[in-house]
Amino acid sequence: MTTAPHRVTFREVFGVAEFRAMWFGELLSIAGDQLARVALSVLVYANTGSATLTGLTYALTFFPSLLGGIFLTGFADRFPRRAVMVTVDLTRAALILCVAIPGLPFWALCVLVGCVSLLNPPFKASQLALLPQVLEGDRFVVGMGIRSMTVQSAQLLGFAGGGALLLAMDARLALVLDAGTFVLSALFLRFGLKARPAAASGEKRKPFFSSLSAGGRVAFATTALRSLMVFTWLAGLMPVYEGIAAPYVASSGGGSEMIGFLLAADPVGSVIFTFIYTRWVPAAIRPKLIGPMTALAAIPLLLCFLQPGPIVSVILFVISGGFGTIALLQATASLTVAVPDESRAQTMGLSNTGLTTTMGVTPLIGGVIADHVSAQTTVGIFGLAGLLITIPLAIAWQRSFSGQAEDGSAKEATRAEHA
């Protein structure tokens, strides 16, 4: 008589004290970040009256992270990861406090905001690289799912909550509050995590610039790893509708109130699908579903060729966003455990940088296309492109996962299965 495999519960994951510390720290940082982005927009527009400069400041909360993802994430392999996260949190707190200084020149504000964004990737890379040591086996994927639901829920509520708070407080006070969340996060991490040595120490520690290229070589060393890396980047292609939300709603015949529902579709789908995936999908089959789940994220977008109305579109985007999120979740988890610990943070930094780049370029290209065809057709084109990329990628991953690929891919695929 065989017994059913044990399924890890959320309670079991939250029972790990180190995970609780990481989760609380991240929750505080997300809340502070969302509030700060709204506060910065209000502060800059009030001082300059320029929509262009306001948009530039908002962009600076994202784009410098591309450089940080390439050049700074390796520090999370070269130094103890707890120390990296605490240092980054305290540095970000100091920078945000400087932004809140009255009378600060606009150029100085841009530099400070850019530096904060630059420091985000090493923090996230440290967190992702450390999580498999905190949560072993299937707990890791469930923990990743909890993080994903937390991030999506915070994004869903953050801007509305941030706007409501700014009605009751000054924008500079909101920035001080943001700095406080970073300090609290640092305290949670410093006293909630065990001290661990650096992953790349001793003979494993390469010169700085050599480690940058080594991380890239590791990430693309085999078919399995290459497939997983591209899967994580592909996740930024599907939500093109978020970048063209206003023209999409106008093209589909909806009122301005539908823009909020359209933007909420992806986070809502993400939370629902992640809960179902981590709660009821058996751990043994999860890695095999990366390709099918990515395809299922693209297929609903093909229905946009039929020019659906706003309500049907929101339903389609909930489904697409849900499948896209769990595909990204599993691809990231499998990639994280498939690479050596001494290169893990650098690899995850490369993954996040590619994803961020895709998410930045996608709405730009989508906007250009939407100027020549309808917004619905634009979304359909991106869905078709995503599906065409997914099919060969899924075949390559499935072959490597099954142990049929060459150059040792089966070994990495086997390691990924334990995610």
Steps between C-alpha positions, in 0.01 A plus 500: 500500500647836396441824681425828330803728470526767765387841380667798657256752648531875544492446876800269471697757302411784736612272781860557386622798701754613240235508229275711721782751543560516124128525426435782749806685374387473139143598585623817670729585207222450244258717697761772535597483132142535380442796729829661396423476127172683547663753735783569255256563217301743716814674631664548160183618329427745783851647475545502121150495349647279226338171404816409308725541805246314713507210255880509493515475878259208499708326232808543720335275758537216245763544229826523702414157636605362161859606570475374855382163374806463280777646714393480865317171553829309512572662836233269642727207406824664612379615842264351764148547367351614829763773520429608142126531563544692826756734344277568200197568721687748720655671197161534332357646821775764509451588132122536537547726803723722284229513233260636764723804573310821409651708221699213351600577137322290241825353364598386850159341550543309173843373606372384839193328356717333236736371770210350693386321184857387431510323837177304457646212290773390746238491775261287294782274379617447858147416604441250218840337545451462875142370491588140395722477810221626722226286342605156382323273253140583410490768769709712266240517221218558749706778657556649155125485446434682826748770395332531161153537651634758745661707225194485274261587784720790605509632144124462475445704817813711511428785264143548620616485861792729425270757345265484799788544745635800310166671550571487873877570507770702329694328219830552686355335809402206280863472385618501862250221566647309204848537649363363825371188324853432370644533851238262640572255217871513585423423864280203408774360276791567736341335800272252322752329271789277593853608412629308199835530321527639149414245232797594280784495750852362494583320176147555368539879512601642162613857420205737473480536122576132448205415723270707277582296192504178702141560609393535137685184401334304778154629410533391136717191548234243409173469312309468827646816650466698179136399471424597859673835460305588185175386664556759774560772240199398294270576794547871431361470147144394579366790714532751215141606573615672820719741304222593255212485749347837414492452119384141550200607706418776252531261205281237668222746578547522876492804725800638687394309812589175320870593492532415868328164451728420207813584701371292791442192282858372508549532880160341569571207269848465647376472857223250415711277275803505731286390793353211299838401356693489826212345691382220272741430213732210599864601537625216278328629186545876546822544296345308209220757483717805429456475122125426502433775755691755292300396192178535698605853591530586130188325366237728666670799336434349156128555561569874494516468121119466527481857644336407834334760721655622825334250735596196291849647466541528876402133538752401233773701672423343838554157345809605305653676800432205727666244274785738424575553867511133596713421195745773605486379860593144408763598241666728755488235771643232273773732374593604854571149622655382172802732514793471744460699820817702433345638176136503605456870576677607181278265297181622664612857440533421131156341501339802667686743274373323188147495638513870590634585155223304331237667716643841409533442125167319455266797565721724286472267200135436581427871495663540159299210356177626659540827309452305175254225599245467780622443855321163507683390187827615658442278802412211268828551312697479823308189602584338166866598534507359852348171386741465206797555733359267764452194278868431414605614847259257666621215278863574589421516872295181494776310322767621740279433799440146380872437476510486119705814437876506458781666695374404844169683488329207668699558814380858530146397413507239774619759748224732383241231570567539871377856481 
